């Protein structure tokens, strides 16, 4: 019985896994691996800009995540999990 190769890339922020190892994940997907990405926060915290609200930052991080995810989706990666924690 052949075992399916799987990888889970975990990032603290919504676009971390995409940005830091998206190329590797895409190559693994091309080789038949099952690839999943997990963000453990919603990105609404962690900025040096005091004038940005958590909601504004959350929306900005969501936009960054979508931009980082776009080329990976075109490469055939189809699923993404998000925990929703701040």
FENFEN-V982613 format. One record per residue. N is the residue number from 1. PHI is phi in whole degrees, 0 to 359 (NA if undefined). BURIAL is b if it has 24 or more other ideal C-beta (glycine too) atoms within 12 Angstrom, else e. D_CENTER is the distance of its C-alpha to the mean C-alpha in Angstrom with 2 decimals. Layout:
N&PHI&BURIAL&D_CENTER ; N&PHI&BURIAL&D_CENTER
//
This chain:
1&NA&e&31.37 ; 2&274&e&28.34 ; 3&277&e&25.25 ; 4&283&e&21.91 ; 5&273&e&19.48 ; 6&228&e&16.12 ; 7&218&e&13.18 ; 8&240&e&10.49 ; 9&260&b&7.95 ; 10&249&e&7.67 ; 11&232&b&6.61 ; 12&292&e&8.99 ; 13&251&b&7.57 ; 14&305&b&5.13 ; 15&248&b&4.44 ; 16&298&b&5.72 ; 17&297&b&4.56 ; 18&296&b&4.62 ; 19&290&b&7.62 ; 20&277&e&9.33 ; 21&219&b&9.49 ; 22&300&b&8.56 ; 23&297&e&12.34 ; 24&297&e&13.12 ; 25&298&b&10.87 ; 26&296&b&12.57 ; 27&296&e&15.86 ; 28&297&b&15.58 ; 29&299&b&14.97 ; 30&298&e&18.04 ; 31&270&e&19.95 ; 32&98&e&19.49 ; 33&288&e&16.92 ; 34&272&e&15.00 ; 35&244&b&11.27 ; 36&229&e&8.85 ; 37&239&b&5.35 ; 38&226&b&5.99 ; 39&255&b&5.72 ; 40&265&e&9.45 ; 41&225&b&10.46 ; 42&267&b&10.64 ; 43&82&b&11.14 ; 44&274&e&14.82 ; 45&229&e&16.35 ; 46&93&e&16.79 ; 47&226&e&18.53 ; 48&267&e&21.91 ; 49&268&e&22.94 ; 50&294&e&25.24 ; 51&275&e&25.84 ; 52&263&e&22.31 ; 53&283&e&22.07 ; 54&299&e&19.25 ; 55&295&e&18.98 ; 56&297&e&18.90 ; 57&294&b&16.22 ; 58&300&b&14.08 ; 59&294&e&14.75 ; 60&297&b&14.10 ; 61&297&b&10.60 ; 62&297&b&9.97 ; 63&296&e&11.61 ; 64&297&e&9.71 ; 65&298&b&6.30 ; 66&298&e&8.60 ; 67&295&e&10.25 ; 68&290&b&7.65 ; 69&281&b&6.75 ; 70&310&e&10.56 ; 71&293&e&11.85 ; 72&289&b&9.79 ; 73&297&e&11.10 ; 74&296&e&14.44 ; 75&279&e&14.35 ; 76&107&e&14.40 ; 77&281&b&11.06 ; 78&239&e&11.59 ; 79&229&e&9.83 ; 80&213&b&6.86 ; 81&252&e&8.01 ; 82&219&b&8.13 ; 83&279&e&11.10 ; 84&85&e&12.38 ; 85&281&e&14.03 ; 86&271&e&15.05
//
